[in-house]
Amino acid sequence: MERRPERQPDPSLPLRWRLLRAIRAGDYVIAAIFFALACGSFWLPGVLAPHDTAGRTARIFVRNQLVAEVDLLQDRAFDLDGTVGRVTLAVAAGSIRVAASTCPNQYCLKQGAIHRASQVLVCVPNQLLVEIVSPDAANLDVITF
Protein backbone atom coordinates (compact mmCIF):
# COMPACT_ATOMS: atom_id res chain seq x y z
CA MET A 1 0.00 0.00 0.00
CA GLU A 2 1.48 3.27 -1.11
CA ARG A 3 1.32 6.35 1.02
CA ARG A 4 0.18 9.54 -0.51
CA PRO A 5 2.68 12.33 -0.29
CA GLU A 6 1.92 15.02 2.27
CA ARG A 7 0.36 18.16 0.83
CA GLN A 8 2.70 21.09 1.06
CA PRO A 9 0.99 24.41 1.76
CA ASP A 10 1.37 27.08 -0.86
CA PRO A 11 3.81 29.65 0.55
CA SER A 12 2.13 32.46 -1.37
CA LEU A 13 -1.08 32.10 0.70
CA PRO A 14 -1.52 34.00 3.98
CA LEU A 15 -0.68 32.07 7.15
CA ARG A 16 -4.28 31.62 8.30
CA TRP A 17 -5.26 30.07 4.96
CA ARG A 18 -2.28 27.72 5.11
CA LEU A 19 -3.34 26.63 8.61
CA LEU A 20 -6.94 26.06 7.53
CA ARG A 21 -5.74 23.89 4.63
CA ALA A 22 -3.68 21.81 7.08
CA ILE A 23 -6.76 20.94 9.19
CA ARG A 24 -8.23 17.53 8.33
CA ALA A 25 -11.74 16.14 8.86
CA GLY A 26 -10.59 14.21 11.95
CA ASP A 27 -9.50 17.46 13.56
CA TYR A 28 -13.06 18.78 13.27
CA VAL A 29 -14.40 15.58 14.85
CA ILE A 30 -12.02 15.90 17.80
CA ALA A 31 -12.92 19.59 18.23
CA ALA A 32 -16.64 18.71 18.17
CA ILE A 33 -16.12 16.03 20.84
CA PHE A 34 -14.29 18.47 23.11
CA PHE A 35 -16.98 21.10 22.55
CA ALA A 36 -19.71 18.58 23.45
CA LEU A 37 -17.83 17.57 26.62
CA ALA A 38 -17.39 21.20 27.63
CA CYS A 39 -21.11 21.92 27.13
CA GLY A 40 -22.04 18.74 28.98
CA SER A 41 -19.90 19.68 31.97
CA PHE A 42 -22.13 22.73 32.49
CA TRP A 43 -25.41 20.95 31.79
CA LEU A 44 -24.92 17.60 33.57
CA PRO A 45 -24.48 18.82 37.19
CA GLY A 46 -27.78 20.70 36.97
CA VAL A 47 -29.52 17.52 35.85
CA LEU A 48 -27.95 15.26 38.48
CA ALA A 49 -28.22 17.67 41.42
CA PRO A 50 -31.25 17.44 43.66
CA HIS A 51 -33.74 20.13 42.71
CA ASP A 52 -35.14 20.62 46.22
CA THR A 53 -32.11 21.81 48.18
CA ALA A 54 -34.12 23.86 50.66
CA GLY A 55 -33.60 22.86 54.27
CA ARG A 56 -36.53 22.30 56.57
CA THR A 57 -34.94 23.04 59.95
CA ALA A 58 -32.22 25.27 61.34
CA ARG A 59 -29.95 24.34 64.23
CA ILE A 60 -28.85 27.23 66.42
CA PHE A 61 -25.66 26.97 68.44
CA VAL A 62 -24.41 29.44 71.04
CA ARG A 63 -20.98 28.79 72.57
CA ASN A 64 -20.91 25.41 70.71
CA GLN A 65 -24.04 24.27 72.54
CA LEU A 66 -27.21 23.41 70.63
CA VAL A 67 -29.76 25.96 71.83
CA ALA A 68 -32.69 25.33 69.49
CA GLU A 69 -33.91 23.63 66.35
CA VAL A 70 -36.28 25.87 64.42
CA ASP A 71 -38.80 24.83 61.77
CA LEU A 72 -38.28 27.14 58.78
CA LEU A 73 -41.86 26.74 57.60
CA GLN A 74 -43.26 28.65 60.61
CA ASP A 75 -42.68 32.41 60.48
CA ARG A 76 -41.51 33.90 63.76
CA ALA A 77 -38.82 35.97 65.46
CA PHE A 78 -36.96 35.22 68.67
CA ASP A 79 -34.10 36.56 70.78
CA LEU A 80 -31.00 34.75 71.98
CA ASP A 81 -28.34 35.78 74.47
CA GLY A 82 -24.87 35.68 72.94
CA THR A 83 -21.49 36.37 74.48
CA VAL A 84 -21.59 40.11 73.71
CA GLY A 85 -25.34 40.67 73.94
CA ARG A 86 -28.69 39.88 72.34
CA VAL A 87 -29.21 38.52 68.85
CA THR A 88 -32.62 38.56 67.16
CA LEU A 89 -33.27 35.89 64.54
CA ALA A 90 -36.18 36.14 62.11
CA VAL A 91 -37.72 33.17 60.28
CA ALA A 92 -39.83 34.01 57.22
CA ALA A 93 -40.71 32.30 53.94
CA GLY A 94 -38.55 29.24 54.59
CA SER A 95 -35.40 31.20 55.41
CA ILE A 96 -33.69 32.52 58.51
CA ARG A 97 -31.64 35.69 59.04
CA VAL A 98 -30.15 37.81 61.80
CA ALA A 99 -32.56 40.72 62.25
CA ALA A 100 -30.65 42.56 65.00
CA SER A 101 -27.46 42.07 66.94
CA THR A 102 -25.38 43.94 69.52
CA CYS A 103 -22.05 42.90 68.01
CA PRO A 104 -19.73 45.76 67.01
CA ASN A 105 -19.36 45.36 63.20
CA GLN A 106 -22.79 43.91 62.36
CA TYR A 107 -21.33 41.44 59.83
CA CYS A 108 -23.94 38.86 60.79
CA LEU A 109 -26.71 41.19 59.58
CA LYS A 110 -24.94 41.72 56.25
CA GLN A 111 -24.88 37.96 55.54
CA GLY A 112 -28.57 38.07 54.68
CA ALA A 113 -31.07 35.22 54.81
CA ILE A 114 -30.16 31.58 54.25
CA HIS A 115 -32.51 28.84 53.06
CA ARG A 116 -30.50 26.01 51.45
CA ALA A 117 -29.19 22.94 53.20
CA SER A 118 -25.67 23.26 54.67
CA GLN A 119 -25.67 27.08 54.58
CA VAL A 120 -24.56 28.81 57.78
CA LEU A 121 -24.91 32.17 59.50
CA VAL A 122 -22.18 33.18 61.91
CA CYS A 123 -21.87 35.92 64.51
CA VAL A 124 -18.35 35.52 65.87
CA PRO A 125 -18.47 38.07 68.73
CA ASN A 126 -21.66 36.45 70.09
CA GLN A 127 -20.37 32.93 69.32
CA LEU A 128 -23.57 32.19 67.39
CA LEU A 129 -23.86 29.66 64.58
CA VAL A 130 -27.05 28.98 62.62
CA GLU A 131 -26.94 25.96 60.30
CA ILE A 132 -29.61 24.77 57.87
CA VAL A 133 -29.99 20.99 57.99
CA SER A 134 -31.75 18.63 55.64
CA PRO A 135 -31.98 14.84 55.81
CA ASP A 136 -31.02 14.62 52.12
CA ALA A 137 -27.74 16.49 52.61
CA ALA A 138 -26.32 14.05 55.18
CA ASN A 139 -24.20 12.08 52.69
CA LEU A 140 -22.72 14.97 50.70
CA ASP A 141 -18.95 15.47 50.59
CA VAL A 142 -18.77 19.00 49.20
CA ILE A 143 -21.26 21.87 48.98
CA THR A 144 -20.73 24.68 46.46
CA PHE A 145 -22.97 27.66 45.82
C-alpha positions as CSV (number, residue, x, y, z in Angstrom):
1,M,0.0,0.0,0.0
2,E,1.5,3.3,-1.1
3,R,1.3,6.3,1.0
4,R,0.2,9.5,-0.5
5,P,2.7,12.3,-0.3
6,E,1.9,15.0,2.3
7,R,0.4,18.2,0.8
8,Q,2.7,21.1,1.1
9,P,1.0,24.4,1.8
10,D,1.4,27.1,-0.9
11,P,3.8,29.7,0.6
12,S,2.1,32.5,-1.4
13,L,-1.1,32.1,0.7
14,P,-1.5,34.0,4.0
15,L,-0.7,32.1,7.1
16,R,-4.3,31.6,8.3
17,W,-5.3,30.1,5.0
18,R,-2.3,27.7,5.1
19,L,-3.3,26.6,8.6
20,L,-6.9,26.1,7.5
21,R,-5.7,23.9,4.6
22,A,-3.7,21.8,7.1
23,I,-6.8,20.9,9.2
24,R,-8.2,17.5,8.3
25,A,-11.7,16.1,8.9
26,G,-10.6,14.2,12.0
27,D,-9.5,17.5,13.6
28,Y,-13.1,18.8,13.3
29,V,-14.4,15.6,14.8
30,I,-12.0,15.9,17.8
31,A,-12.9,19.6,18.2
32,A,-16.6,18.7,18.2
33,I,-16.1,16.0,20.8
34,F,-14.3,18.5,23.1
35,F,-17.0,21.1,22.5
36,A,-19.7,18.6,23.5
37,L,-17.8,17.6,26.6
38,A,-17.4,21.2,27.6
39,C,-21.1,21.9,27.1
40,G,-22.0,18.7,29.0
41,S,-19.9,19.7,32.0
42,F,-22.1,22.7,32.5
43,W,-25.4,21.0,31.8
44,L,-24.9,17.6,33.6
45,P,-24.5,18.8,37.2
46,G,-27.8,20.7,37.0
47,V,-29.5,17.5,35.9
48,L,-28.0,15.3,38.5
49,A,-28.2,17.7,41.4
50,P,-31.2,17.4,43.7
51,H,-33.7,20.1,42.7
52,D,-35.1,20.6,46.2
53,T,-32.1,21.8,48.2
54,A,-34.1,23.9,50.7
55,G,-33.6,22.9,54.3
56,R,-36.5,22.3,56.6
57,T,-34.9,23.0,59.9
58,A,-32.2,25.3,61.3
59,R,-30.0,24.3,64.2
60,I,-28.8,27.2,66.4
61,F,-25.7,27.0,68.4
62,V,-24.4,29.4,71.0
63,R,-21.0,28.8,72.6
64,N,-20.9,25.4,70.7
65,Q,-24.0,24.3,72.5
66,L,-27.2,23.4,70.6
67,V,-29.8,26.0,71.8
68,A,-32.7,25.3,69.5
69,E,-33.9,23.6,66.3
70,V,-36.3,25.9,64.4
71,D,-38.8,24.8,61.8
72,L,-38.3,27.1,58.8
73,L,-41.9,26.7,57.6
74,Q,-43.3,28.7,60.6
75,D,-42.7,32.4,60.5
76,R,-41.5,33.9,63.8
77,A,-38.8,36.0,65.5
78,F,-37.0,35.2,68.7
79,D,-34.1,36.6,70.8
80,L,-31.0,34.7,72.0
81,D,-28.3,35.8,74.5
82,G,-24.9,35.7,72.9
83,T,-21.5,36.4,74.5
84,V,-21.6,40.1,73.7
85,G,-25.3,40.7,73.9
86,R,-28.7,39.9,72.3
87,V,-29.2,38.5,68.8
88,T,-32.6,38.6,67.2
89,L,-33.3,35.9,64.5
90,A,-36.2,36.1,62.1
91,V,-37.7,33.2,60.3
92,A,-39.8,34.0,57.2
93,A,-40.7,32.3,53.9
94,G,-38.6,29.2,54.6
95,S,-35.4,31.2,55.4
96,I,-33.7,32.5,58.5
97,R,-31.6,35.7,59.0
98,V,-30.2,37.8,61.8
99,A,-32.6,40.7,62.3
100,A,-30.6,42.6,65.0
101,S,-27.5,42.1,66.9
102,T,-25.4,43.9,69.5
103,C,-22.1,42.9,68.0
104,P,-19.7,45.8,67.0
105,N,-19.4,45.4,63.2
106,Q,-22.8,43.9,62.4
107,Y,-21.3,41.4,59.8
108,C,-23.9,38.9,60.8
109,L,-26.7,41.2,59.6
110,K,-24.9,41.7,56.2
111,Q,-24.9,38.0,55.5
112,G,-28.6,38.1,54.7
113,A,-31.1,35.2,54.8
114,I,-30.2,31.6,54.2
115,H,-32.5,28.8,53.1
116,R,-30.5,26.0,51.4
117,A,-29.2,22.9,53.2
118,S,-25.7,23.3,54.7
119,Q,-25.7,27.1,54.6
120,V,-24.6,28.8,57.8
121,L,-24.9,32.2,59.5
122,V,-22.2,33.2,61.9
123,C,-21.9,35.9,64.5
124,V,-18.4,35.5,65.9
125,P,-18.5,38.1,68.7
126,N,-21.7,36.5,70.1
127,Q,-20.4,32.9,69.3
128,L,-23.6,32.2,67.4
129,L,-23.9,29.7,64.6
130,V,-27.1,29.0,62.6
131,E,-26.9,26.0,60.3
132,I,-29.6,24.8,57.9
133,V,-30.0,21.0,58.0
134,S,-31.8,18.6,55.6
135,P,-32.0,14.8,55.8
136,D,-31.0,14.6,52.1
137,A,-27.7,16.5,52.6
138,A,-26.3,14.1,55.2
139,N,-24.2,12.1,52.7
140,L,-22.7,15.0,50.7
141,D,-18.9,15.5,50.6
142,V,-18.8,19.0,49.2
143,I,-21.3,21.9,49.0
144,T,-20.7,24.7,46.5
145,F,-23.0,27.7,45.8
